[in-house]
Amino acid sequence: MTIVASVDTLERSSVEVAPKPPPRRQPSYQVVLWNDDDHSYEYVMEMLLAIFGFPFHKGYQLAREVDQTGRVICTVTTREHAELKQEQIHAYGKDVRVQLCAGSMSATIEPVPE
């Protein structure tokens, strides 16, 4: 009597495979927009649309929150993407509707607490 085993069966039975560790997640960062008195709601809404793609109703909600609380989280993402969004906010320019406006709004990035 002859016993035939496929290569597949022999490889599976003779090789032990260590379980893979779960993939490591990159830490998350939040982009925080800070309130000031130099920018109008319209400016904030337009900026959020241009930079984040938020529709005007979402932009209004965030503009209202930053006005009432002093800060608002715009997005949570990777560090590199958060840095890009922060740079885009800083480069957006001044609010032409406000005569004393000197420049862009301020934004920071912060690690998301785990």
GIVEN-V234169 format. One record per backbone hydrogen bond with DSSP energy under -1.0 kcal/mol. CO is the residue of the C=O (numbers start at 1). NH is the residue of the N-H. E is the energy in kcal/mol with one decimal. If there is no record, write none. Layout:
<<CO	NH	E> <CO	NH	E>>
//
This chain:
<<6	10	-2.0> <7	11	-2.7> <8	12	-2.1> <9	13	-2.0> <10	14	-1.7> <11	15	-1.3> <28	112	-2.7> <29	77	-3.0> <30	110	-2.0> <31	74	-3.1> <32	108	-2.3> <33	72	-1.8> <40	44	-2.2> <41	45	-2.9> <42	46	-2.7> <43	47	-2.9> <44	48	-2.6> <45	49	-1.8> <46	50	-2.6> <47	51	-2.9> <48	52	-1.8> <48	54	-1.6> <49	53	-1.0> <55	59	-2.6> <56	60	-2.8> <57	61	-1.9> <58	62	-2.3> <59	63	-2.6> <60	64	-2.6> <61	65	-2.2> <62	66	-2.7> <63	67	-1.9> <64	68	-2.3> <65	69	-2.9> <66	70	-1.5> <70	35	-2.3> <72	33	-3.0> <75	31	-2.5> <77	29	-3.2> <78	82	-2.5> <79	83	-2.6> <80	84	-1.9> <81	85	-2.3> <82	86	-2.4> <83	87	-2.4> <84	88	-2.3> <85	89	-2.2> <86	90	-2.4> <87	91	-1.6> <89	92	-1.1> <95	98	-1.2> <98	101	-1.6> <106	34	-2.7> <108	32	-3.3> <110	30	-3.1>>
//
